[in-house]
Amino acid sequence: MTDLSRADSTAAALAPDSGADELRQPGVKWLIAASVMLGTFMQSLDISIINVALPHMQRSFGVKVDQITWVVTSYLIAIGVVLPMTGWLAARIGRRLYFVASIISFMAASAFCGAARTLTQMVVARLIQGAAGAAMMPLAQAILLETFPPYEHTLAMSTLSLGSVMAPVFGPTLGGWITMHLNWRWNFYINVPVSAVAAVMVYSFVHDPPHLRKGGGEPIDYMGLIYITAAFGLFEFVISRGQNAGWFAASWVRYCCAATLVLVALLVRQELRFPHPIVDLRLLKIFSFTLAAFLVPIYTAAVFTVNVLNPLFMQEVLGYDAEKTGLLVSPRAVGLALGLVLVGQLSRRDLDMRYYPAIGLWLAAYELWVMSHWHLDTGVYGLIWPIFIFGLAIGGTFSVFTAAGMSEIPKERLGFASSLFNIMANMGSATGIALFSSFLTSRHRTYLAQLTAHAMNHVPAGAAAGASLKSAGPMAWLLSYNDIYRTLMYILMIVAPTCLLLRRPASGANIETLE
């Protein structure tokens, strides 16, 4: 499709099609929502659940620390490579078949991960697992956006996000419990029965809409496939491994970044010229979609960075153990859940939902300001309240971004739009965590040098100097975390007002439903 004018997009998005009324029956649409949520929850959970099990896996395989991290890196690389192709593949083979195939492949790969006896076997299995799981979120978004009527799109996205957003919060806690009480292999084995249920549910309740194209006689964009695989594979590799190599201090990082930029330029040129591209960049002509696609990576970078930094702060600076840290960060999950439920219900009334992310990001920025004033004597309540309010503030933001961004996309392009949307979200989270982690380490070195020099110059020699030098480490980390939280605060404050430029999502006020 080449013409994506506003009028055509809006008409296509709202036009009725055969079977739509049946799909929107209350019972059916919620069964469909539950079916796709199972898959997205597992995919999101597997990104974080194994982190706490890595030391145990390292001992099992008898490898070094830098080698065992390939268990995480390989999964992320596979997601980055396959994610851009999901809309194109779904249009050729159908969403239902693609979703079921992804779940079954994910289930088999999980079993292979649990049974792996060497690091090589594990990395290969994780590559397959990541490639299989990459499609679940964009497919689920496209399915629910067609299953739910326009005035319930924000509700649908909030429901879907409830699973995918909560998974990274509970992942480390669940993974730690399984590793300590069972075995690290059960972090993968638990996917098998859940995947089997999800596959049966998707096959039973999800059906492709009539307008969805099945593999026709369109030419295949082979060059696009090559450019996408190489560009996103290199990007994920650099983001995952660059920090350990000192970023641009390593020659391979510079070469890979240069190659990535060249490949992206070639990809853009190819996709804009090819009649049936893998990634439909023509969708960026739609302002609301482009703005949402710009906001999403900033949002995911901030949120995922805070998710990573809060537990590290409590352990590295305050000296809490893993169990206590898990309990202290758990209020974020409560806040997230309440935020998602609140947005889902408010969206069904005659309210302008664009104000929620605008206000939410401002509130999240305030809580980051509070976090930037944490100190070595901050108590439990001083930790959990900002974490809870931060979760509440950002809980439904992604849902509103998705509903507003997709509101003008034609139905037959929803898969492509969802794929592009998730590319941006994935790039934001990966880049944000990598860059801010590197910034944290850099600030720590700077503060440690300054505090050490101050201790040597201003504290009398002997025991007092030794005590000052010993306290320099935690204080350097404290100041470094304060800087990161403050930087994220400024970013969210600047971005928040732009949410009001999004297209207003449809509301459910004064609309008769069957519920």
C-alpha positions in Angstrom: 0.0 0.0 0.0 1.4 3.4 -1.0 -1.3 5.9 -0.1 -1.5 6.5 3.7 -3.4 9.7 3.8 -5.2 10.7 7.0 -8.6 10.2 5.5 -7.9 6.8 4.0 -6.3 5.7 7.3 -9.1 6.7 9.5 -11.7 5.2 7.2 -9.8 1.9 7.0 -9.4 1.8 10.8 -13.1 2.4 11.5 -14.7 0.5 8.6 -16.6 -2.6 9.7 -15.6 -6.0 8.3 -17.3 -9.4 8.4 -16.9 -11.2 11.6 -16.0 -8.0 13.6 -19.1 -8.1 15.7 -18.6 -11.7 16.6 -15.0 -11.1 17.6 -16.1 -8.2 19.8 -18.6 -10.3 21.9 -17.5 -9.8 25.5 -16.7 -13.4 26.2 -14.8 -14.0 23.0 -12.7 -10.8 23.1 -11.5 -11.5 26.7 -10.7 -15.1 25.9 -8.6 -13.8 23.0 -6.9 -11.3 25.3 -6.1 -14.0 27.8 -4.7 -16.2 25.1 -2.2 -13.7 23.7 -1.3 -12.4 27.1 0.1 -15.8 28.1 2.5 -15.7 25.3 3.7 -12.1 25.8 4.1 -12.7 29.6 6.4 -15.7 29.0 8.4 -13.8 26.4 8.9 -10.8 28.7 9.5 -13.0 31.8 12.4 -14.9 30.1 14.3 -11.6 29.6 14.7 -11.2 33.3 14.0 -14.4 35.1 17.4 -16.0 34.4 19.5 -13.1 35.5 19.8 -14.2 39.1 20.5 -17.8 37.9 23.6 -16.8 35.8 26.1 -17.6 38.6 24.6 -21.1 39.0 24.7 -21.7 35.3 28.3 -20.5 35.1 29.3 -23.1 37.6 27.3 -25.8 35.8 29.0 -25.1 32.5 32.4 -24.4 34.0 32.8 -21.1 32.0 34.0 -17.5 32.8 31.8 -14.6 33.7 32.1 -12.9 30.3 31.1 -16.1 28.6 28.0 -16.9 30.6 26.6 -13.4 29.7 26.1 -14.8 26.2 23.0 -16.6 27.6 21.4 -13.1 27.9 23.1 -11.5 24.9 22.0 -14.2 22.4 18.4 -13.9 23.4 18.4 -10.2 22.9 20.2 -10.4 19.6 17.6 -12.9 18.3 14.7 -10.6 19.3 16.4 -7.6 17.7 16.8 -9.5 14.4 13.4 -11.1 14.1 11.3 -8.3 15.6 11.4 -6.0 12.4 10.1 -8.9 10.3 7.0 -9.9 12.3 4.5 -7.7 10.5 5.7 -8.9 7.1 5.7 -12.6 8.1 2.3 -12.3 9.6 0.9 -10.7 6.4 2.3 -13.7 4.4 1.4 -16.7 6.6 -1.4 -15.3 8.9 -1.2 -14.0 12.5 -2.9 -17.1 14.0 -0.5 -19.6 12.4 2.5 -17.4 13.1 1.5 -16.9 16.8 1.0 -20.7 17.3 4.2 -21.5 15.6 6.1 -19.0 17.7 4.6 -20.4 20.9 5.5 -24.0 20.0 9.0 -23.0 18.9 9.4 -21.1 22.2 8.2 -24.1 24.1 10.7 -26.5 22.4 13.5 -24.0 22.8 12.8 -23.6 26.5 13.0 -27.4 26.9 16.3 -27.4 25.1 17.6 -24.6 27.3 16.7 -26.6 30.4 18.4 -29.7 29.1 21.5 -28.0 27.8 24.8 -29.5 29.0 27.2 -27.0 27.4 27.3 -23.3 27.0 27.2 -23.7 23.2 24.0 -25.7 23.4 22.5 -23.1 25.7 23.4 -20.2 23.4 21.9 -22.0 20.4 18.7 -22.8 22.3 18.5 -19.2 23.5 18.8 -17.8 20.0 15.9 -20.0 18.9 13.9 -19.0 22.0 14.5 -15.3 21.3 13.6 -15.6 17.7 10.4 -17.4 18.5 9.4 -15.0 21.3 10.1 -11.8 19.3 6.8 -12.0 17.4 4.5 -12.4 20.3 4.1 -8.8 21.5 3.6 -7.1 18.0 1.2 -9.9 17.0 -0.7 -9.6 20.3 -1.1 -5.9 19.8 -2.4 -6.2 16.3 -4.8 -9.0 17.3 -6.3 -7.0 20.2 -6.5 -3.8 18.2 -8.7 -5.6 15.8 -10.6 -7.6 18.3 -11.6 -4.6 20.5 -13.6 -1.7 19.1 -11.8 1.6 18.7 -13.2 3.1 21.9 -11.7 0.2 23.9 -8.2 0.2 22.3 -6.6 1.9 25.3 -8.4 -0.7 27.6 -7.0 -3.5 25.3 -3.5 -2.2 25.4 -3.7 -1.7 29.2 -4.8 -5.3 29.6 -2.0 -6.6 27.4 0.6 -4.4 29.2 -0.5 -5.8 32.5 1.3 -9.0 31.7 4.3 -7.8 29.8 5.1 -5.0 32.2 4.7 -7.0 35.3 6.9 -9.9 34.1 10.2 -7.9 34.4 9.2 -6.9 37.9 8.5 -10.4 39.2 11.1 -12.1 37.0 14.2 -11.7 39.3 12.2 -12.7 42.4 10.6 -15.7 40.8 13.9 -16.7 39.2 15.7 -16.5 42.5 13.1 -18.6 44.3 13.2 -21.3 41.6 17.0 -21.4 41.5 17.3 -21.7 45.3 14.5 -24.2 45.9 14.5 -26.2 42.7 17.2 -25.8 40.1 18.2 -23.1 37.5 16.9 -25.4 34.8 13.3 -25.1 36.0 13.5 -21.4 35.0 13.1 -22.8 31.5 11.1 -25.9 32.1 8.2 -23.9 33.6 7.6 -22.4 30.1 6.7 -25.8 28.7 3.2 -26.4 30.3 2.3 -22.7 30.1 3.3 -22.6 26.4 1.2 -25.7 25.7 -1.9 -24.0 27.2 -1.2 -20.7 25.4 -0.8 -22.6 22.0 -4.2 -24.4 22.5 -5.9 -21.2 23.5 -4.6 -19.1 20.6 -5.4 -21.9 18.1 -9.0 -22.1 19.5 -9.9 -18.5 19.9 -7.8 -16.4 17.6 -8.8 -16.1 13.9 -7.3 -14.1 11.1 -9.5 -11.2 9.8 -10.7 -11.4 6.1 -8.5 -8.5 5.0 -5.3 -10.0 6.2 -3.2 -11.0 3.2 -1.9 -14.5 3.0 1.2 -15.3 1.1 0.4 -14.1 -2.3 2.5 -13.5 -5.4 4.3 -10.4 -4.1 8.0 -10.4 -4.6 10.1 -11.1 -1.5 12.3 -8.3 -0.2 15.5 -10.3 0.0 17.8 -7.3 0.3 15.6 -5.9 3.1 15.9 -9.2 4.9 19.7 -9.1 4.6 20.0 -5.5 5.7 17.6 -6.0 8.7 19.3 -9.1 9.9 22.8 -7.5 9.7 21.9 -4.1 11.0 19.8 -5.1 14.0 22.1 -8.0 14.8 25.1 -5.7 15.0 23.1 -3.1 17.0 22.1 -5.6 19.7 25.6 -7.1 19.8 27.2 -3.7 20.4 24.6 -2.6 23.0 25.0 -6.0 24.8 28.8 -6.2 24.7 30.1 -2.7 24.2 30.2 -1.6 27.8 32.5 -4.4 28.8 34.9 -3.4 26.0 34.9 0.3 27.0 32.6 1.4 24.1 34.5 3.4 21.5 37.8 2.7 23.1 37.6 -0.7 21.4 38.2 -0.8 17.6 35.5 -3.5 17.0 32.9 -1.2 18.6 33.8 1.6 16.2 33.7 -0.7 13.2 30.4 -2.3 14.2 28.8 1.1 14.8 30.0 2.4 11.4 28.7 -0.8 9.7 25.4 -0.5 11.5 24.9 3.1 10.2 25.7 2.1 6.7 23.3 -0.9 6.8 20.5 1.3 8.3 20.9 3.8 5.5 20.8 1.0 2.9 17.7 -0.5 4.6 15.9 2.9 4.5 16.7 3.3 0.9 15.6 -0.2 0.1 12.3 -0.1 2.1 11.2 3.2 0.6 11.7 1.9 -3.0 10.5 -1.7 -2.6 6.7 -2.1 -3.3 6.2 -4.7 -0.5 8.9 -3.9 2.1 9.7 -5.8 5.3 9.5 -2.7 7.4 6.9 -0.2 6.1 8.6 3.1 6.7 5.8 4.9 4.9 3.8 4.6 8.1 5.9 7.4 9.5 4.0 9.8 7.2 1.2 9.6 9.9 2.1 12.2 12.5 0.5 10.7 15.6 2.1 7.3 14.9 5.5 8.9 14.3 5.2 11.0 17.5 4.2 7.9 19.5 7.1 5.9 18.0 9.4 8.7 19.1 8.0 8.9 22.7 8.0 5.1 23.3 11.8 4.6 23.2 12.3 7.5 25.6 9.7 6.0 27.9 11.1 2.5 27.8 14.7 3.8 28.3 13.7 5.7 31.4 11.4 3.0 32.9 13.7 0.0 32.2 16.8 1.9 33.5 15.0 2.7 36.8 13.9 -0.9 37.0 17.5 -2.0 36.8 19.0 0.8 39.0 16.7 0.6 42.0 17.7 -3.0 43.0 21.4 -2.3 42.3 21.2 0.9 44.4 19.7 -1.0 47.4 22.4 -3.7 47.2 25.5 -1.8 46.2 24.9 1.4 48.2 22.6 0.4 51.1 23.9 -3.1 51.5 20.6 -5.0 51.4 20.4 -8.6 50.4 18.6 -9.9 47.4 15.5 -11.0 49.3 15.0 -7.7 51.0 15.7 -5.8 47.8 13.0 -7.9 46.0 10.5 -7.0 48.7 11.3 -3.3 48.6 11.0 -3.0 44.8 7.7 -5.0 44.7 5.5 -1.9 45.3 6.3 -0.8 41.8 4.4 -3.8 40.6 1.4 -2.8 42.7 1.6 0.8 41.3 1.9 -0.5 37.7 -1.1 -2.7 38.1 -3.2 0.1 39.6 -2.1 2.5 36.9 -3.0 0.0 34.1 -6.4 -0.7 35.6 -7.1 3.0 36.1 -6.2 3.8 32.5 -8.3 1.0 31.2 -11.4 2.1 33.1 -10.9 5.8 32.4 -10.5 5.2 28.7 -14.1 3.9 28.6 -15.4 7.3 29.6 -15.5 10.6 27.8 -12.0 11.7 28.9 -9.0 12.9 26.9 -6.5 10.2 27.7 -3.6 12.2 26.4 -3.4 14.0 29.7 -2.6 10.8 31.5 0.9 10.2 30.1 1.6 14.0 30.3 0.7 14.1 34.0 2.1 10.7 34.6 5.5 11.5 33.2 5.6 14.7 35.2 4.7 12.8 38.4 7.4 10.1 37.5 9.9 13.0 37.0 9.1 14.3 40.5 9.6 10.8 42.0 13.0 10.6 40.2 13.8 13.9 41.8 13.0 12.3 45.2 15.2 9.3 44.3 18.0 11.7 43.4 18.0 12.7 47.1 18.2 9.2 48.6 21.1 9.0 51.0 22.9 6.3 53.0 20.4 6.6 55.8 17.2 6.5 53.8 14.7 4.3 55.5 12.3 1.7 54.1 9.4 4.1 53.7 11.6 6.6 52.0 12.4 4.0 49.4 9.1 2.2 48.8 6.8 5.3 48.4 8.7 6.9 45.5 8.9 3.4 43.9 5.2 2.8 44.3 4.2 6.3 42.9 6.7 5.9 40.0 5.0 2.7 39.1 1.5 4.2 39.4 2.6 7.2 37.3 4.0 5.3 34.3 1.6 2.3 34.6 -0.8 3.1 31.7 1.5 5.4 29.7 2.6 2.8 27.2 -1.1 1.8 26.6 -2.1 5.4 25.7 0.9 5.7 23.4 0.0 2.6 21.6 -3.7 3.4 21.3 -3.1 7.0 20.1 -0.3 6.0 17.8 -2.3 3.2 16.1 -5.5 5.1 15.9 -5.0 6.2 12.2 -3.3 3.0 11.0 -5.3 1.0 8.4 -6.3 -2.4 9.6 -4.3 -4.3 7.0 -1.1 -2.4 8.2 -1.6 -2.9 11.9 0.9 -5.8 12.0 3.5 -3.7 10.3 2.8 -0.7 12.5 3.0 -2.9 15.7 6.3 -4.4 14.5 7.8 -0.9 14.0 6.4 0.3 17.3 8.0 -2.6 19.2 11.3 -2.1 17.3 11.4 1.4 18.8 10.5 0.2 22.3 13.1 -2.6 22.2 15.8 -0.2 21.0 14.9 2.3 23.7 15.1 -0.2 26.6 18.3 -1.8 25.3 20.0 1.5 24.6 18.8 3.2 27.8 20.1 0.5 30.1 23.4 0.2 28.3 24.1 4.0 28.1 23.0 4.8 31.7 24.9 1.8 33.1 28.0 3.1 31.4 27.3 6.6 32.6 26.9 5.3 36.1 30.2 3.5 36.0 31.9 6.6 34.6 30.5 8.9 37.3 31.5 6.4 40.0 35.1 6.4 38.8 35.1 10.2 38.8 33.5 10.6 42.3 35.7 7.9 43.7 38.9 9.7 42.5 37.6 13.0 44.0 36.6 11.5 47.3 39.9 9.6 47.6 41.9 12.7 46.9 39.9 14.7 49.4 40.4 12.0 52.1 44.1 11.9 51.5 44.5 15.7 51.5 42.2 16.7 54.4 42.0 13.8 56.8 44.9 13.2 59.2 47.0 10.1 58.6 46.3 6.9 60.4 43.0 5.2 61.2 40.8 8.1 60.4 42.2 8.3 56.9 41.6 4.6 56.4 38.0 4.9 57.5 37.5 7.8 55.2 38.9 5.9 52.3 36.7 2.9 53.1 33.6 5.1 53.1 34.5 6.7 49.7 33.3 3.7 47.8 29.6 3.7 48.9 29.5 7.5 48.8 30.8 7.5 45.2 28.1 5.1 44.2 25.5 7.2 46.0 26.4 10.3 44.2 26.6 8.5 40.9 23.0 7.1 41.3 21.8 10.6 42.3 23.2 11.9 39.0 21.4 9.2 36.9 18.1 9.8 38.6 18.4 13.5 38.1 19.3 13.1 34.4 16.2 10.9 33.9 14.1 13.4 35.7 15.1 16.2 33.2 14.4 13.9 30.3 10.9 13.1 31.4 10.1 16.7 32.2 11.0 17.8 28.7 9.2 15.0 27.0 5.9 15.1 29.0 4.2 18.1 27.3 4.6 16.5 23.8 2.1 13.8 24.8 -0.6 16.4 24.3 0.2 16.5 20.5 -0.9 12.9 20.1 -4.2 12.2 18.4 -6.9 11.7 21.0 -7.7 8.0 21.4 -11.4 7.1 21.0 -13.4 6.9 24.3 -16.4 4.8 25.2 -18.7 7.4 26.5 -22.3 7.2 25.3 -21.6 4.1 23.2 -23.8 1.1 23.7 -21.9 -2.1 24.2 -22.9 -5.7 24.7 -21.4 -5.9 28.2 
